[in-house]
Amino acid sequence: MAQDGTESYRGLDLPPLVARAVELADRQGFPFSCRPEQGRLLRVLAGGASSVAETGTGYGVGLAWLATGAPPGATILSVERDLDRVRAVRELFADVPGVTVVHGDWEAIHDRAPYDLVVLDGGGAGKGGAAADPARLLTPGGTLVVDDFTPARRWPILHEGEPDLARLHWLDHPLLDAVELRLAADLAAVVAVRTLNHRPPATTITDSAGP
């Protein structure tokens, strides 16, 4: 979720379901919707998925992009911790086939795993990789998206002067082939595909201060 995400949609020509979700988020004073650049990426990736999971529904903007891009018959599970948001989004998506919005913490996506596409966002430990296991969450060849990063400008990737362990967790994961995609000058996402075999990590983090 982006700090100015909802505001960034003003004046854009949007798919009808996305427009309704943005209107709902704006009406509720919720600024943290995924940005249009991220939404368009989700729409494209959803086109190749028959099963999708998303964490951090918010007021359904990212979910609307996923549902807009998903093929007929696809199922989409979205999990949100705030009950009022869950109720509002369920009403918004009541006539959209295949979409289920669950009230709970992000781990609820494990109940229906594995998926062809998993989008990790919102709060909780999932985005940082503390408990999100690609072997459990993704089908072989399935895709993982972790959004709302600042584009990396050096290697190793740093955050506030320290190695960005949350991002490196995904880029170096032995079960994933991962890449950081720059979606805008100030926005990037990690997109990863589950491999069939383990591979060694690509990055070694060392203490620059030495022994």
C-alpha positions as CSV (number, residue, x, y, z in Angstrom):
1,M,0.0,0.0,0.0
2,A,1.3,3.4,-0.9
3,Q,1.0,6.5,1.2
4,D,-0.5,8.6,-1.6
5,G,-2.0,5.6,-3.5
6,T,-5.7,6.7,-3.6
7,E,-4.9,10.3,-4.5
8,S,-2.7,9.1,-7.4
9,Y,-5.8,7.9,-9.3
10,R,-7.4,11.3,-9.8
11,G,-8.1,12.1,-13.4
12,L,-7.2,8.7,-14.8
13,D,-9.4,6.6,-17.1
14,L,-9.9,3.4,-15.1
15,P,-11.6,0.0,-15.5
16,P,-15.1,0.2,-14.0
17,L,-14.4,-2.1,-11.0
18,V,-11.2,-0.3,-10.2
19,A,-12.9,3.1,-10.4
20,R,-15.6,1.9,-7.9
21,A,-12.9,0.7,-5.5
22,V,-11.0,4.0,-5.7
23,E,-14.2,5.8,-5.1
24,L,-14.9,3.7,-2.0
25,A,-11.4,4.2,-0.6
26,D,-11.6,8.0,-1.2
27,R,-15.0,8.1,0.4
28,Q,-13.6,6.3,3.5
29,G,-10.6,8.7,3.7
30,F,-8.2,5.8,3.1
31,P,-5.0,7.0,1.4
32,F,-3.1,3.7,1.2
33,S,-4.4,2.0,-2.0
34,C,-1.9,0.5,-4.3
35,R,-0.8,2.9,-7.0
36,P,-1.9,2.7,-10.7
37,E,1.5,1.5,-11.8
38,Q,1.3,-1.5,-9.4
39,G,-2.3,-2.1,-10.2
40,R,-1.6,-2.4,-13.9
41,L,1.2,-4.9,-13.1
42,L,-1.3,-7.0,-11.0
43,R,-3.8,-6.9,-13.8
44,V,-1.3,-8.4,-16.3
45,L,-0.1,-11.1,-13.9
46,A,-3.6,-12.1,-12.9
47,G,-4.3,-12.9,-16.6
48,G,-2.2,-16.0,-16.3
49,A,-3.5,-17.2,-12.9
50,S,-6.4,-19.5,-12.1
51,S,-5.9,-19.0,-8.3
52,V,-4.8,-15.8,-6.6
53,A,-4.2,-14.7,-3.0
54,E,-3.7,-11.2,-1.8
55,T,-2.9,-9.8,1.7
56,G,-3.9,-6.4,2.8
57,T,-7.2,-5.8,1.0
58,G,-7.6,-2.2,2.1
59,Y,-10.7,-1.0,0.3
60,G,-10.2,-3.3,-2.6
61,V,-8.3,-1.3,-5.2
62,G,-5.6,-3.9,-5.8
63,L,-8.2,-6.6,-5.6
64,A,-10.2,-4.8,-8.3
65,W,-7.1,-4.8,-10.6
66,L,-6.7,-8.5,-10.0
67,A,-10.3,-9.3,-10.6
68,T,-10.3,-7.2,-13.8
69,G,-7.3,-9.1,-15.2
70,A,-8.2,-12.6,-14.0
71,P,-9.5,-15.1,-16.6
72,P,-13.1,-16.5,-16.3
73,G,-13.3,-19.2,-13.6
74,A,-10.3,-17.9,-11.6
75,T,-10.6,-17.6,-7.8
76,I,-9.2,-14.7,-5.8
77,L,-8.8,-14.7,-2.0
78,S,-8.1,-11.4,-0.3
79,V,-7.3,-11.1,3.5
80,E,-7.9,-8.0,5.6
81,R,-7.5,-7.4,9.3
82,D,-9.9,-4.5,9.6
83,L,-13.5,-5.8,9.9
84,D,-15.1,-2.6,8.6
85,R,-13.0,-2.7,5.5
86,V,-13.9,-6.4,5.0
87,R,-17.6,-5.6,5.1
88,A,-17.3,-2.7,2.7
89,V,-15.3,-4.6,0.2
90,R,-17.5,-7.7,0.4
91,E,-20.4,-5.4,-0.6
92,L,-18.5,-3.8,-3.4
93,F,-17.5,-7.2,-4.9
94,A,-20.8,-9.0,-4.1
95,D,-21.5,-9.5,-7.8
96,V,-18.0,-10.4,-8.9
97,P,-17.6,-14.2,-9.4
98,G,-14.7,-16.0,-7.7
99,V,-13.7,-13.3,-5.3
100,T,-13.6,-14.0,-1.5
101,V,-12.7,-11.5,1.1
102,V,-11.7,-12.9,4.5
103,H,-11.3,-11.2,7.8
104,G,-8.1,-12.1,9.5
105,D,-4.3,-11.8,9.6
106,W,-2.3,-12.5,6.5
107,E,-1.6,-16.1,7.4
108,A,-5.2,-16.9,6.4
109,I,-4.1,-17.3,2.8
110,H,-2.4,-20.6,3.8
111,D,-5.9,-22.2,4.2
112,R,-6.4,-22.4,0.4
113,A,-2.8,-22.7,-0.8
114,P,-1.1,-23.2,-3.2
115,Y,-1.8,-20.4,-5.7
116,D,-0.7,-19.4,-9.1
117,L,-0.2,-15.8,-7.9
118,V,0.4,-14.4,-4.5
119,V,0.4,-10.7,-3.7
120,L,2.0,-9.8,-0.4
121,D,1.1,-6.3,0.9
122,G,-0.4,-4.7,4.0
123,G,0.8,-5.2,7.6
124,G,1.9,-8.4,9.3
125,A,5.1,-10.4,8.8
126,G,4.2,-11.8,5.4
127,K,5.8,-9.1,3.3
128,G,9.0,-9.3,5.2
129,G,9.2,-13.0,4.7
130,A,9.2,-14.0,8.3
131,A,6.7,-16.8,7.8
132,A,5.7,-16.8,4.1
133,D,6.9,-20.0,2.6
134,P,6.9,-20.1,-1.3
135,A,7.0,-23.9,-1.2
136,R,3.6,-23.8,0.6
137,L,2.0,-20.8,-1.0
138,L,3.0,-21.2,-4.7
139,T,2.3,-23.8,-7.3
140,P,5.5,-24.8,-9.2
141,G,6.0,-21.9,-11.6
142,G,3.7,-19.7,-9.5
143,T,4.4,-16.0,-9.2
144,L,4.9,-13.9,-6.0
145,V,4.6,-10.1,-6.0
146,V,5.9,-7.9,-3.1
147,D,5.2,-4.2,-3.8
148,D,5.8,-0.7,-2.5
149,F,9.6,-0.6,-2.4
150,T,11.8,2.4,-3.2
151,P,13.8,1.5,-6.3
152,A,17.3,0.2,-5.5
153,R,20.1,2.4,-6.6
154,R,23.1,0.3,-5.4
155,W,24.1,-3.2,-4.4
156,P,23.8,-4.5,-1.7
157,I,20.4,-2.9,-1.3
158,L,20.3,-0.6,1.8
159,H,17.4,0.7,3.9
160,E,18.3,3.5,6.3
161,G,22.0,2.6,5.9
162,E,21.6,-1.1,6.7
163,P,21.1,-4.0,4.3
164,D,17.4,-4.2,3.2
165,L,16.8,-7.7,4.6
166,A,13.1,-7.8,3.7
167,R,13.8,-7.2,0.0
168,L,16.9,-9.3,-0.1
169,H,15.0,-12.2,1.5
170,W,12.9,-12.5,-1.7
171,L,15.6,-11.6,-4.2
172,D,17.9,-14.3,-2.8
173,H,15.4,-16.9,-1.9
174,P,16.6,-20.4,-3.0
175,L,13.1,-21.4,-4.2
176,L,12.6,-18.2,-6.3
177,D,13.9,-16.6,-9.5
178,A,13.3,-13.0,-8.6
179,V,13.8,-9.5,-10.1
180,E,13.1,-6.0,-8.9
181,L,10.9,-4.1,-11.4
182,R,11.0,-0.3,-11.4
183,L,7.4,0.8,-11.9
184,A,8.0,4.6,-11.4
185,A,10.9,6.8,-10.4
186,D,9.9,6.3,-6.7
187,L,8.2,2.9,-6.9
188,A,9.4,-0.7,-7.4
189,A,8.1,-4.2,-6.9
190,V,9.8,-7.6,-6.5
191,V,8.4,-10.2,-8.8
192,A,9.5,-13.8,-8.3
193,V,8.7,-17.2,-9.8
194,R,8.9,-20.4,-7.9
195,T,11.5,-22.6,-9.4
196,L,11.4,-26.4,-9.5
197,N,14.7,-26.8,-7.7
198,H,16.6,-25.1,-4.9
199,R,19.4,-22.8,-5.9
200,P,22.1,-21.1,-3.7
201,P,21.5,-17.5,-2.6
202,A,23.0,-14.9,-5.0
203,T,23.9,-12.4,-2.3
204,T,26.3,-12.6,0.7
205,I,25.9,-9.8,3.2
206,T,29.1,-9.0,5.1
207,D,29.8,-6.6,7.9
208,S,31.6,-3.6,6.3
209,A,33.3,-2.8,9.6
210,G,35.3,-6.0,9.4
211,P,36.3,-8.3,12.2
